[in-house]
């Protein structure tokens, strides 16, 4: 896929990259003119009457040189602007593509992957690819033209002296090969260190309340500092390696220039070359170091882009969860749910279900109880199609849920997980959650009232517009749970899944919630995972889930 990736994105942005290449080629043409004009002026100044020197119109040549320099500057500025614009555009498109793909992956991928790896790939790492496309590849034609043009002129001026310049190329290629191997290894180490640093920071911010509660700040500061120092050391090593490449090339070019001067001086003294030709030869030899240096930078950029592309291909090669763009459309379900001989187990763990069977009628309220770890929440995850059973079927209204478009399927549920999943925004935005609408205010307030959240919201200074912080940190546990419950009620779905949704309610609030929700839940299928008496009283059936998906049933 490596070559295919570059071709795909080069075709996608062919107009931008083509325009950049055209501008840099014009810039290269202007660059090739400048040394010749400058050499004519210098030769005319140093030895205006030397034998073999070309008589020139000084004013006209100077005017042409100034015009070439102005054109060169304008072309370089325009090319740099367009390159930056193309680079940022490609970077944005790459980030969106990776984010969309990662978001569509099954939860099993996110369970196995480190969040730091995913964050690094979607944030700074893809910059290596966009820079390589917009800056390195787009500039390659200009560098090739400059190298060919300078070489042709060198051989046209003096084939004997021109042979000296290519002699350094094998040495240059050998050094580049050796440096490239080391650079590829160091680049991989730098990336791993940066990912580790991001992972530690993300983990510690997530765990900050626990870190403070257990007074382990010093340990975590030391761990982060050690990771930061490791990242710094590797980054310095990479920078040193990159920094050495350019000066080494300059040294080789200087040695070649010295050799040219020695040979050229001898030929000049013998009258074989004019001063203008010697100046031109030196300037074009120096110009030849520009594409050579660009080749060195291109090689380093390629090694970094190659590593990023390998990791990107590994992620993009993974199949997203099916049903995002195909499947049966579903407007609103009746709510009949079935589990038929379902088998399921998490990787590297004993099976959770070996023969799960359960039928829930439309509009029925089921309460699930059972010991921790028997699979109550797993049953819900299977129903939401977060995971697929290894055998058996899960059905909705008699149809395998795997046949539905996944977005349509999940719109049928109002899901309240054990841990309230809230984001840094207002209470109203968290209740509406991704459904902005000009007429949502009434529905948001009604949902909050049913969830017994309206009283504490009214007591807040900004009411429904109160910012709650990351994960709702400015709210209590019970308040967060009520906001999550209000979110499910706001959607008004045909099926509710309440996974310990009232575990942080006091008895009075829970009783009030049950009483206020009786009418709202009529005609809807409800699965309640709970052990609390008030919530159990809502159920038409109470089922106790035992090991391997065996139910003990009692009448609610």
KATAHU-V248739 format. One record per backbone hydrogen bond with DSSP energy under -1.0 kcal/mol. CO is the residue of the C=O (numbers start at 1). NH is the residue of the N-H. E is the energy in kcal/mol with one decimal. If there is no record, write none. Layout:
co->CO nh->NH e->E
co->CO nh->NH e->E
This chain:
co->1 nh->5 e->-3.0
co->2 nh->6 e->-1.8
co->3 nh->7 e->-2.4
co->4 nh->8 e->-2.6
co->5 nh->9 e->-2.4
co->6 nh->10 e->-2.4
co->7 nh->11 e->-2.5
co->8 nh->12 e->-2.1
co->9 nh->13 e->-1.7
co->11 nh->14 e->-1.4
co->13 nh->17 e->-2.9
co->14 nh->18 e->-2.6
co->15 nh->19 e->-2.2
co->16 nh->20 e->-2.2
co->17 nh->21 e->-2.5
co->18 nh->22 e->-2.5
co->19 nh->23 e->-2.5
co->20 nh->24 e->-2.5
co->21 nh->25 e->-2.2
co->22 nh->26 e->-2.3
co->23 nh->27 e->-2.4
co->24 nh->28 e->-2.3
co->25 nh->29 e->-2.4
co->26 nh->30 e->-2.3
co->27 nh->31 e->-2.4
co->28 nh->32 e->-2.0
co->29 nh->33 e->-1.1
co->30 nh->34 e->-1.7
co->33 nh->37 e->-2.1
co->34 nh->38 e->-2.8
co->35 nh->39 e->-2.6
co->36 nh->40 e->-2.1
co->37 nh->41 e->-2.0
co->38 nh->42 e->-2.7
co->39 nh->43 e->-2.9
co->40 nh->44 e->-2.1
co->41 nh->45 e->-2.0
co->42 nh->46 e->-2.8
co->43 nh->47 e->-2.3
co->47 nh->50 e->-1.5
co->50 nh->53 e->-2.0
co->57 nh->61 e->-2.7
co->58 nh->62 e->-2.6
co->59 nh->63 e->-2.3
co->60 nh->64 e->-2.3
co->61 nh->65 e->-2.4
co->62 nh->66 e->-2.6
co->63 nh->67 e->-2.4
co->64 nh->68 e->-2.5
co->65 nh->69 e->-2.4
co->66 nh->70 e->-2.5
co->67 nh->71 e->-2.7
co->68 nh->72 e->-2.6
co->69 nh->73 e->-2.4
co->70 nh->74 e->-2.6
co->71 nh->75 e->-2.7
co->72 nh->76 e->-2.3
co->73 nh->77 e->-2.4
co->74 nh->78 e->-2.5
co->75 nh->79 e->-2.6
co->76 nh->80 e->-2.3
co->77 nh->81 e->-2.3
co->78 nh->82 e->-2.5
co->79 nh->83 e->-2.5
co->80 nh->84 e->-2.3
co->81 nh->85 e->-2.3
co->82 nh->86 e->-2.8
co->83 nh->87 e->-2.8
co->84 nh->88 e->-2.4
co->85 nh->89 e->-2.1
co->86 nh->90 e->-2.9
co->87 nh->91 e->-2.5
co->88 nh->92 e->-2.3
co->89 nh->93 e->-2.4
co->90 nh->94 e->-2.7
co->91 nh->95 e->-2.6
co->92 nh->96 e->-2.4
co->93 nh->97 e->-2.3
co->94 nh->98 e->-2.8
co->95 nh->99 e->-2.9
co->96 nh->100 e->-2.8
co->97 nh->101 e->-2.2
co->98 nh->102 e->-3.0
co->99 nh->103 e->-2.7
co->100 nh->104 e->-1.4
co->102 nh->105 e->-1.1
co->104 nh->321 e->-2.5
co->106 nh->109 e->-1.5
co->107 nh->111 e->-2.3
co->108 nh->112 e->-1.5
co->109 nh->113 e->-2.4
co->114 nh->118 e->-1.6
co->115 nh->119 e->-2.8
co->116 nh->120 e->-2.5
co->117 nh->121 e->-2.1
co->118 nh->122 e->-2.2
co->119 nh->123 e->-1.2
co->120 nh->125 e->-2.2
co->124 nh->127 e->-1.3
co->125 nh->128 e->-1.9
co->126 nh->130 e->-2.0
co->127 nh->131 e->-2.4
co->128 nh->132 e->-1.7
co->129 nh->133 e->-2.2
co->130 nh->134 e->-2.8
co->131 nh->135 e->-2.4
co->131 nh->136 e->-1.5
co->132 nh->137 e->-3.1
co->133 nh->138 e->-1.1
co->139 nh->143 e->-2.0
co->140 nh->144 e->-2.4
co->141 nh->145 e->-2.5
co->142 nh->146 e->-2.6
co->143 nh->147 e->-2.4
co->144 nh->148 e->-2.8
co->145 nh->149 e->-3.0
co->146 nh->150 e->-2.7
co->147 nh->151 e->-2.2
co->148 nh->152 e->-2.6
co->149 nh->153 e->-2.3
co->150 nh->154 e->-2.3
co->151 nh->155 e->-2.3
co->152 nh->156 e->-2.0
co->153 nh->157 e->-2.5
co->154 nh->158 e->-2.5
co->158 nh->162 e->-2.2
co->159 nh->163 e->-1.1
co->161 nh->164 e->-1.3
co->162 nh->166 e->-1.0
co->165 nh->168 e->-1.4
co->166 nh->169 e->-1.4
co->168 nh->172 e->-2.5
co->169 nh->173 e->-2.8
co->170 nh->174 e->-2.3
co->171 nh->175 e->-2.3
co->172 nh->176 e->-2.3
co->173 nh->177 e->-2.3
co->174 nh->178 e->-2.2
co->175 nh->179 e->-2.8
co->176 nh->180 e->-2.6
co->177 nh->181 e->-1.7
co->178 nh->182 e->-1.6
co->179 nh->183 e->-2.8
co->180 nh->184 e->-2.5
co->181 nh->185 e->-1.7
co->182 nh->186 e->-2.6
co->183 nh->187 e->-2.7
co->184 nh->188 e->-1.8
co->185 nh->189 e->-1.9
co->186 nh->190 e->-2.7
co->187 nh->191 e->-2.4
co->188 nh->192 e->-2.3
co->189 nh->193 e->-2.3
co->190 nh->194 e->-2.4
co->191 nh->195 e->-2.6
co->192 nh->196 e->-2.2
co->193 nh->197 e->-2.1
co->194 nh->198 e->-2.5
co->195 nh->199 e->-2.7
co->196 nh->200 e->-2.4
co->197 nh->201 e->-2.3
co->198 nh->202 e->-2.8
co->199 nh->203 e->-2.4
co->200 nh->204 e->-2.7
co->201 nh->205 e->-2.3
co->202 nh->206 e->-1.7
co->203 nh->207 e->-2.2
co->207 nh->211 e->-2.7
co->208 nh->212 e->-2.5
co->209 nh->213 e->-2.4
co->210 nh->214 e->-2.2
co->211 nh->216 e->-2.3
co->216 nh->220 e->-2.1
co->217 nh->221 e->-2.9
co->218 nh->222 e->-2.3
co->219 nh->223 e->-2.2
co->220 nh->224 e->-2.4
co->221 nh->225 e->-2.8
co->222 nh->226 e->-2.4
co->223 nh->227 e->-2.0
co->224 nh->228 e->-2.8
co->225 nh->229 e->-2.6
co->226 nh->230 e->-2.2
co->227 nh->231 e->-2.3
co->228 nh->232 e->-2.4
co->229 nh->233 e->-2.8
co->230 nh->234 e->-2.2
co->231 nh->235 e->-2.4
co->232 nh->236 e->-2.7
co->233 nh->237 e->-2.2
co->234 nh->238 e->-2.5
co->235 nh->239 e->-2.7
co->236 nh->240 e->-2.8
co->237 nh->241 e->-2.1
co->238 nh->242 e->-2.6
co->239 nh->243 e->-3.1
co->240 nh->244 e->-1.8
co->241 nh->245 e->-1.1
co->243 nh->247 e->-1.1
co->244 nh->248 e->-2.0
co->245 nh->249 e->-2.1
co->246 nh->250 e->-2.4
co->247 nh->251 e->-2.6
co->248 nh->252 e->-2.4
co->249 nh->253 e->-2.5
co->250 nh->254 e->-2.6
co->251 nh->255 e->-2.7
co->252 nh->256 e->-2.2
co->253 nh->257 e->-2.5
co->254 nh->258 e->-2.7
co->255 nh->259 e->-2.3
co->256 nh->260 e->-2.4
co->257 nh->261 e->-2.8
co->258 nh->262 e->-2.4
co->259 nh->263 e->-2.5
co->260 nh->264 e->-3.6
co->261 nh->265 e->-2.8
co->262 nh->266 e->-1.5
co->263 nh->267 e->-2.1
co->264 nh->268 e->-2.8
co->265 nh->269 e->-2.4
co->266 nh->270 e->-1.2
co->267 nh->272 e->-2.5
co->268 nh->271 e->-1.1
co->274 nh->278 e->-2.1
co->275 nh->279 e->-2.8
co->276 nh->280 e->-2.5
co->277 nh->281 e->-2.5
co->278 nh->282 e->-2.4
co->279 nh->283 e->-2.6
co->280 nh->284 e->-2.7
co->281 nh->285 e->-2.3
co->282 nh->286 e->-2.3
co->283 nh->287 e->-2.3
co->284 nh->288 e->-1.7
co->286 nh->289 e->-1.2
co->287 nh->290 e->-1.6
co->288 nh->292 e->-1.3
co->289 nh->293 e->-2.9
co->290 nh->294 e->-2.4
co->291 nh->295 e->-2.3
co->292 nh->296 e->-1.8
co->293 nh->297 e->-2.4
co->294 nh->298 e->-2.8
co->295 nh->299 e->-2.2
co->296 nh->300 e->-2.1
co->297 nh->301 e->-2.9
co->298 nh->302 e->-2.6
co->299 nh->303 e->-2.1
co->300 nh->304 e->-1.9
co->301 nh->305 e->-2.8
co->302 nh->306 e->-2.8
co->303 nh->307 e->-1.7
co->304 nh->308 e->-2.1
co->305 nh->309 e->-2.9
co->306 nh->310 e->-2.1
co->307 nh->311 e->-1.7
co->308 nh->312 e->-2.6
co->309 nh->313 e->-2.9
co->310 nh->314 e->-1.8
co->311 nh->315 e->-1.5
co->312 nh->316 e->-2.9
co->313 nh->317 e->-2.0
co->315 nh->318 e->-1.3
co->323 nh->406 e->-1.9
co->328 nh->405 e->-2.3
co->336 nh->397 e->-3.3
co->337 nh->360 e->-3.1
co->338 nh->395 e->-2.8
co->339 nh->358 e->-2.3
co->340 nh->393 e->-1.7
co->342 nh->356 e->-2.3
co->343 nh->390 e->-2.1
co->343 nh->391 e->-1.3
co->344 nh->352 e->-2.2
co->344 nh->353 e->-2.3
co->346 nh->349 e->-1.6
co->353 nh->344 e->-2.3
co->356 nh->342 e->-2.4
co->358 nh->339 e->-3.1
co->360 nh->337 e->-2.3
co->361 nh->364 e->-2.0
co->364 nh->526 e->-2.3
co->365 nh->540 e->-2.6
co->365 nh->541 e->-1.6
co->366 nh->528 e->-3.4
co->367 nh->543 e->-3.4
co->368 nh->530 e->-1.7
co->369 nh->545 e->-3.2
co->371 nh->374 e->-1.4
co->375 nh->379 e->-2.3
co->376 nh->380 e->-1.3
co->377 nh->381 e->-2.1
co->378 nh->382 e->-2.3
co->379 nh->383 e->-1.8
co->380 nh->384 e->-2.3
co->381 nh->386 e->-2.5
co->381 nh->387 e->-1.0
co->391 nh->343 e->-2.4
co->393 nh->340 e->-2.7
co->394 nh->401 e->-2.7
co->395 nh->338 e->-2.0
co->396 nh->399 e->-1.7
co->399 nh->396 e->-2.7
co->400 nh->403 e->-2.3
co->401 nh->404 e->-1.0
co->403 nh->328 e->-3.3
co->405 nh->409 e->-2.5
co->406 nh->410 e->-2.3
co->407 nh->411 e->-1.4
co->409 nh->412 e->-1.6
co->410 nh->413 e->-1.4
co->412 nh->495 e->-1.7
co->414 nh->497 e->-2.9
co->416 nh->499 e->-2.6
co->423 nh->425 e->-1.2
co->425 nh->468 e->-2.4
co->426 nh->430 e->-2.0
co->427 nh->431 e->-2.2
co->428 nh->432 e->-2.6
co->429 nh->433 e->-2.7
co->437 nh->440 e->-1.3
co->440 nh->444 e->-2.7
co->441 nh->445 e->-2.3
co->442 nh->446 e->-2.3
co->443 nh->447 e->-2.4
co->444 nh->448 e->-2.2
co->445 nh->449 e->-2.2
co->446 nh->450 e->-2.3
co->447 nh->451 e->-1.9
co->448 nh->453 e->-3.1
co->449 nh->452 e->-1.4
co->453 nh->457 e->-1.9
co->454 nh->458 e->-2.3
co->455 nh->459 e->-1.0
co->457 nh->460 e->-1.2
co->460 nh->463 e->-1.0
co->462 nh->465 e->-2.3
co->463 nh->466 e->-1.5
co->464 nh->428 e->-2.6
co->466 nh->427 e->-1.1
co->468 nh->474 e->-2.5
co->469 nh->472 e->-2.2
co->470 nh->473 e->-1.3
co->472 nh->475 e->-2.0
co->476 nh->480 e->-2.5
co->477 nh->481 e->-2.0
co->478 nh->482 e->-1.8
co->479 nh->483 e->-2.0
co->480 nh->484 e->-2.2
co->481 nh->485 e->-2.1
co->482 nh->486 e->-2.6
co->483 nh->487 e->-2.0
co->484 nh->488 e->-1.6
co->485 nh->489 e->-2.2
co->486 nh->490 e->-2.4
co->487 nh->491 e->-1.2
co->494 nh->525 e->-2.1
co->495 nh->414 e->-2.3
co->496 nh->527 e->-2.7
co->497 nh->416 e->-2.7
co->498 nh->500 e->-1.1
co->498 nh->529 e->-3.0
co->500 nh->503 e->-1.4
co->502 nh->505 e->-1.6
co->506 nh->510 e->-2.7
co->507 nh->511 e->-2.2
co->508 nh->512 e->-2.1
co->509 nh->513 e->-2.5
co->510 nh->514 e->-2.7
co->511 nh->515 e->-2.3
co->512 nh->516 e->-2.4
co->513 nh->517 e->-2.0
co->517 nh->521 e->-2.3
co->521 nh->524 e->-2.0
co->525 nh->496 e->-2.8
co->526 nh->366 e->-3.5
co->527 nh->498 e->-2.9
co->528 nh->368 e->-3.6
co->529 nh->500 e->-2.5
co->532 nh->536 e->-2.4
co->533 nh->537 e->-1.7
co->535 nh->538 e->-1.3
co->536 nh->539 e->-1.3
co->540 nh->556 e->-1.2
co->541 nh->367 e->-2.8
co->542 nh->554 e->-2.2
co->543 nh->369 e->-2.8
co->544 nh->552 e->-2.1
co->546 nh->549 e->-1.4
co->550 nh->546 e->-3.2
co->552 nh->544 e->-3.1
co->554 nh->542 e->-1.9
